[in-house]
Amino acid sequence: MSAANRAELMQKLARSGQPATPAPAAPTRPNVPMVQPSTCVVLQNMFDPSSETDPNFDQEIKLDVEEEIERSIGKVKHIFVDKNSTVSSAAYFRVPVRSRC
């Protein structure tokens, strides 16, 4: 039922002969641009650089992350473990675009 029909019905039911007040307009959404979801993910606090002794520890983390992502999400396009980072201890990975999540 449209707002005009609803107002007309309310006027008939009230039998007052006075025009009913129009229904308030539905709130409008702000013009927000559609954003393509990112296929890049950052995993932080993956390791403690001060406690790692193996110079190639990043390769082990890379293989572990790749295995987990491929098992739960799907194919991995790229992985990078920032072993020189002292702040975030991060591993970055990218997956292909999927039509549905």
Secondary structure, 3 states (H helix, E strand, C coil): CCHHHHHHHHHHHHCCCCCCCCCCCCCCCCCCCCCCCCCEEEECCCCCCCCCCCCCHHHHHHHHHHHHHHHHCCCCCEEEECCCCCCCCCEEEECCCCCCC
